[in-house]
Structures are given as C-alpha cells and as structure tokens.
Amino acid sequence: MNRTAVSALDIGSTKVAAVVLETNGDRLPKLVGLGTAPTRGVKRGVVVDLFGAVDSIRQAVRDAELVFGLPIERVVVGISGEHLKSLHSRGGVSAGQSTLGISEQDLARAVAQARSVILPQDREIFHTIPFEFSLDGQKGIKDPRGMSGSRLEADVHLVTGSTTAAQNLFRCVEKAGVEPCDLVLSVLGASEAVFSPAEKERGSILLDIGGASTHMAVFLEGELLHTFVIPLGGGNVTNDIAIGLRLEPPEAEELKKSFGVACSHLVDPEETLVLPPSAGRGERKVSQSLLAAIIEPRMEEIYGLALREVRSLGLTEFLTGGVILTGGASLLAGAAPLAEEVFDLPARIGIPKGFGGTIEQAVNPQYATAIGLALFGCNNRLGQKKPRGGVFGLWEKTVDWMREYL
C-alpha cells in the first residue's frame, strides 16, 4: 500500500462505524472510507456475544474498504462503557541535578510515579493525561523542562477500565480480520473532531449521547480534566416513547428520529402526528407536544446528571466555552436549546471537522467519535504499530504520553 492512512473503529451499543483517513503531508487528512453496521453483541460498551460483535465489525470494515478501495489492515479502536472510571492522581520525584534543568526523563519519572495507583486486578489504566506540574511547591506549570528545581510533581488524569472488556474488544477486532493497534477513549477521540483549541482552552463540556449511555469529557486550559459516564442515552428516550404511546421499539425509534423534539416550547401545540397501527389498533393521532413532553424529561435528566457532576468538581464558573453535543440523540430538534437552559451556557451540536473529502454522510454528529478516533491516530502517529504487552505496558504507555504531551 503506497497510500498512508489511519483507520478507526467506533464500536457503540447501536452501531459500529469504521472510517479511513488518508494523510498527505501538512494538508488536512482526507476521509476516504466510511462504513457502518448495526451493532450486535455489545451492550453498554461490553461484549456480550463475541460472534455477533465480530459480524458487525466485519460488515462495517468491509463497507469502509469498498469506499477506500484497499484492505484495512490496522485500526485504532475506541473504548467506551460504564466500566470506565476517572480519577486524579499526583506523583513526585527528586529531580536530577543537571545544569540543563528538568529533563524529559524527569517528567516521565514523575508521571510514572503518578500512575502508581493501586487498582483491582481486573482493572488497568487506559490513559494518563497530565494536567499540570509543580516544581518545589510552585503549581500551575505546564512544561517544566529546562527549569531549575529539586522536587517535581505531576498532577494527572487517569482513565481506568476493565481489562477483560478491553481484551474482549481486541479479540472481536482480531477475529473480524483486522489488527487492533491502539486503544483510545472514545470521548477523547470525539473531542478531536468537534472542539476548537480555543474551546478547550476556555473550558468546555463534551456530551456524547449514545444509544445506551452518555459519555462526558471536561476540558480546561487545553487539557482533558475529567471524564464521566452517565448510564442513560438515546435508547432510554426511545423506550419512554414506546411505553408512553404504546408502540413497538422500532416504531418509537422512527418516530423519535422523524418528529422528536427535546424542547417542548419549540413545538406547535396544534401540530398532530399519525401513529402507525399497532397492538391490534388502527391509526391514531397524537399531538406533537405530547411526544415532546415524553422526550424532554429524559433529556433533562441526562443533562442534569452531567451538570451535577460538573458542579461536584467546582468548575462551573470556569467552563465558559460551553457545551458541545455529539452522538445520535444530539440530532433531536431542540437538543442544544434545552442544554443551554439546563447548563446556563452556550450549547451547539458537534459536527465533525478537521478533515477533507467528499463523503457527505460523514458531516453528522453520529460519526464524530469514529472520525475523531482516526484524527487522534493521525495527530499522534497511531495505527502504525502492533499492540504491546497485555493491552498496554506501563512504561510504554508513559512513553506514549511523552509523545502526545510534548
């Protein structure tokens, strides 16, 4: 293969998306492959049916290969789910006495020390993201290289998750015929596609509202500060509609996509909808305001849980960049206005950007995570190597952090 490309897989609870970005020097990566398939065998980010998941991955990869025109050999794999947990840690070391000041080796040792947290045997660290350094008690240092000091401390954000979940995800990808080379937090990937550097710097919240859960990421001063998983998503909205209007789930899903509104005051109370026959009954008419009255409370609950988590961090007044929404449920009319009301911050829909190409289907928040994972791979030179010991080795992951941070 003479073409240089990075491929990525977003394995969600409702769909699998495979994308291929072709890199060409300093120009924007070009989207040259996109494939999707309904998800089977994955619930809330965890594989529950290996063969079903393999079939879904294989179908999405095959569709992307048809567009790309070449086989996909390696992929960056996104990981999500309720098993993911976020925590902060601090580690310090005595700095070397070199006349050149703090070295990259000193930074790596401090970060490795911060990573030395005690975890259950079935959990491991997937990401180590430094937020700031301290040098002899002076806080708020972003890059201490070359500075003088004797005690260097690193404040890091750790993302941990189930080792078994990661291994089974890798196994599914391998059995689908492609090589999983890197594991990336899905919401971190999505941020690559929808955030501007200014938004990350000012402080912003990303809400990726998937089918079974909502993943939140908080950025401040250009760094990922916090992640959180809410066990509610677009599927809960569909279930509410199915119960409230006595519809089958597929009918409720179609009604949600076609006429759903998340903010009830945006609906004309005189507007009526015709429901399909179901449960032995003929066609029925309901007001669209009734549909909105079913959807809005669930969306408010998702936003409210995210807001409560942000408030628990004491960061509300610092997040002036606003709220960015991605995922399938963000396509609901009124999703952004409702978020503005709940958070009292500007809100917008996160349309993926930062790439070229002519696949119009991709300009959609449903593909923000898949495209963002590939962009993350392009920006950090992933997708070119084989997986390392276990899922990732401790020192090798620290070296990865050094590459990404510096």
N, C-alpha and C positions, 0 to 999 in steps of 0.2 A: 504494500500500500504506500503510494507516494504522497498521498494526502494526509496531513496532520490533523487529527480530530480527537475530541474528547466526547465520550458518550456517558449518559447518566440514566439511572432508573429511579423513579419515584413510585414506591410500592405502597399505595394507600389502601384504605379499607373498602373503597368503592371502585377505584380504577388504578391500573398500572399505566404509567406513562414513560416512554423511552424517548430520549432526544439525542441528537448528534450535533455538536458544534464543530465546525471546521475553523481552524486557526490559520491566520496568514499574516505573519509579522505583527506590526503595530496596529493593523486595522481591526475593526470590530469583528469578533467571531461571527461566522455565518451559520445560521441554522439550516442544516442540510438533511435532517432526518427527524421525523416525529411519528410515533406510533402509540396507540392506546388500546387497552383491552379492559373489560370489566374484571374486577378482582374476584377471584375465588380462593378460598383457603387462608385468608388473612383477616383477622379481627382485631381492631384497635392496635394495629402495628405489630401483632404477634402472629406467627404462622401456626395455623391450627389444622391445615390439610396440605401436606407437602406437595402432593401431586397436583392438586387444584391450583396452588400458587405457582408451581412450575409451568403449568399450561398457560396461565395468564401472562407470566413474564415472557414466555416463549412467543406468544402471539404479539405482544407489544413490541418486542425486539424485532420480530420478523417484519412487522409493518414499517418500523423505522428503517430497516435495511432496504426495503423496497424503494423508499424515497431516497435514501442515501446512495444506493447503487452498489454498495460494498458490504461485506460482512462486518458485523460489530464483534470485536474480539474482547475488549475490556470495558468495564463500566464503573463509574463512581456510583455507589449505592447509598441512597438516603435512608436514614433510620428515624422512626417516629414511634409514638405509642405511649401509653400511660406508665410503662415501666421506666421511662426516663425521669431522672431526678436531677435537680440543680442544687449546687452548694458552693459556698465561697470558702476559700482556704488561704492561709498565709504561711509562708516558709521563709526562713532566713539562713544565711551563711556568712562566714567571715570572708571578706573579700581579699583577693590577693594583694600583695604589696608592690605590684608592678608600678613603675614610674609612668606607665601608659594609662593608669586608672582602671576603672571597672572594665572587664573584658566580656566578650560574648560567652566565654566559658563560665564566668561568674554568674551571668544571667541564667544560663542553663542549669547550673547547680541550684540556684535559688528557686527556680521554677520546679525542678525535680523534687526539692525538699517540700514545696507547697503541695505537690501531688501525693506526698507520702501520707495519705489518709487511710484509715482502717475501714475497709469495706467488707461486706459479707462475701463468702467465697463465690457466690453466683452472680456477683456484680463486678463491673470494671469501668474504668474511665474511658470515655469516648472522645472527649475534647477537653483541652486545657487552654484557657484563654486568659492571659494576663490582663488585668485592668490597670494596675499602676504598680510602681516600685517605691520603696522607701530606702533612704540612704542615711544611716546614722540618725534615724528618727525623723528625717525630713520627708514628708509624704508628698504625694501628687506628682512624682517623677515618671514620665512616660518612657524615656530612653536614657538610662544612666551610663551608657558606655562612654568611657573616657573620663568620667567624673572621679573625683577622689573621695574615699570613704573606707571605713573598716567593716561596717556591718550593712549587708544588702538584704532587703526583704522584698518578697514578691507577693502581691495580692492577686489571686487568680480565681477565675470562674470555672468550675468543674462540672461537666455534664456526665453523669453516670447512667448506666443501664444494665439490663440483664444480659449476661454473657450468653446464655442459652438462646435468647431471642436473636442476638446478633449472629450466632453461629448458624442457626436455622435459616436466617435470611440469606447468609452467604451460601448455604447448601442449596437453597432453591435456585439462586442465580447460577451456580455452577451446573446444576442439573438441567437448567434451561439452555446450556451450551455456551455461556459467556463467562469470562473471568472477572470476579469481583476484586477490584484492586484497592479501593479506598472506601471507608465508611464515613459519611458526613451527616451531621444532624440536619434533618430535613428543613427545619425552620431557619437554620443558619444559611442553607442553600437558598431558600426563598428570598432572604434579605438581599442576596447578591443581585437578584433580578428586579427588585422593586424599590429599593432605597437609593436615595442620592447620598453622597458623602456629607452634605450639609445636614440632612435629616438625621443621620447617625450621630453627627457631632452635637446637634442641638438637643437631642434626646427624643426618641420616638418609640412607639409600640407597634409591633407587628402581630396581627392576629391571623393565623392561617386556619380557617374554619373548614375542616374536612368533613367527611361523612360521619365518622364515629367520635371524633374528638377535635378539640381546638388547641393548637399549639401557639403559645405566646412567647415572643422574644422582646426584651427591653434593651435598647441601645442608648448609650450616653457617652459623650466625649469620644465618639468614633469607635467604641468598643462594645461588644456584647456583654451586658452586665448581669442579665438574669433570664432564665427560661422557665416555663411553667406549662403544664398540660392540664386542660380542662376536659373532663370526660363527657362532653356534650358536643354535638356537631349538627350538620345538616340533616343527618338521619333522624335525629330526635324531632326536628321540625316536621319531617315527613310523617313520622309516627303520630304526632299530635294531630296533623290534618286527617290522617286515616281514621283515627279514633273519633275526632270531633265531627267529621262529616260522613262517617261510616263508609269508607272507601277501602278498596284493596291498596296495599302499599305502592304498587306500580302506578295506579291511578292517582294516588295522592302525590307521588313524586312528579308526575307530569303536570298536575295542577299547580304545584309549587313553582316549577320552572316556568310555566307559561303565564301565570297570573299572580304569583305570590308577591306580597308587599310586606316589608318588615316594619314600616312606619305607618300606622293606621290613619293618621291625619292627612296622609297624601292620597287617600282613596276617595273616590266619588261615592257617597253613600247610596246613590241611585243606581250605580252600576251593578248588573246582575250577571251571574255565570251559570251556564248549563252544565250540570254534573252528568257523567255517563251513567247508564243503567248499572245497578249493582245490587247484590243480595236480593234478587227477585223483584226489584222495584224498577220502575221506568225512570225516565229522565227527571231530574229535579233542578230547580232553580234556587240559587242562594245569592245573597249579596256579596260583593267582593269585600265589603267592610267586615263581614263575618270571617272570611278567610284571613284577612289581615289581623283580626282580633285573636285568631288562633296562633298565628306566626309570631306576632310581636312579643308576647310574654316570654317565649322561649329564647328569642334573640336577645331580649333584655337580660335574661338570666345569664346567658353566656357572657355578654359584655359586663354585667355586674360582678361576676366571679373574677373576671380579668381585672376589673378596677379594684376590687378588694385586695387582690394580690399586689398590685402596684402600690396601693396605699400602705400595705404592710411593710413595704420596702422604704417608705418615707420619701418617695421620689416624685410625687405628683407634681409639685411646683417646678421641677426641673425639666419635665418632658414637654418642651414647647414645640417640638417638631410634629406632634400629633399622632394619629392612629392610622395605620395602613392595613387594609383588609385584603386577604387573598383567600383562595380556596373556592369551591363550588358555591357555598352558601353566600359568599360575598356578592354573587350576581343577583341576589334578591333586590328588587327595586326598594329603595329606601334604607338599605343596609348601612350606608355611610351616614345619612342624616340621623338615623337612630343612634349610631355610635357617637356622633357629635353631641347629642343630647345627654347620653349616659356619662361620657368621659369629660364633657365640657372642654373638648379640644377639637381642633380641625381633624377631619377624617376624610379619607379618599380610598378608592379602590386601587389596589396594586396591580397595574398592568405590567407584565414583564417587559424589560427593555435592556439595552446594552448589547444587542446583537443585531446582525443584518439577516437578509434572506427574504424570501417571498412566500413563506408558509403562513398565510393569513390566519389560519386556525389557531396558531400559537399565541396571537395577541389576545390573551384571555387569562384572567387570574387563576383559572383552573390549572394552567401549565406553569405558573410562576415557580413552583417548587422544582419541577423537573428541569426547567431551563436554568434556574438558579444553581442547582447542583452542578450542571455542566459548566456554567460560568465560574463557579468556585473551583472546579477542576482546572479550567483554563488559567485562572489567576494564580493558582498555587501549584501548577505543573503536576496535577494528579492525573490518574488514568493511564500512566505510562509504566507502572511497575506492579509487581506481584504483591499479594498480601503477606504480611510478616507475622512472626511467631504469635500463636493464639489468634486473636483478631488483630491486635497491635501490640508491639513490645513497649515497655515503659520508656527505655532510653530512646528508642526510635521515634516514639510519639513526641518526646521532648525535642528531638532534633526537628521533627515536623513543625512543632510550634515555633522554633527558632526561625525556620524558613518563612513561615507565614507572617510572623510578627515583625521580623527585621527586614 
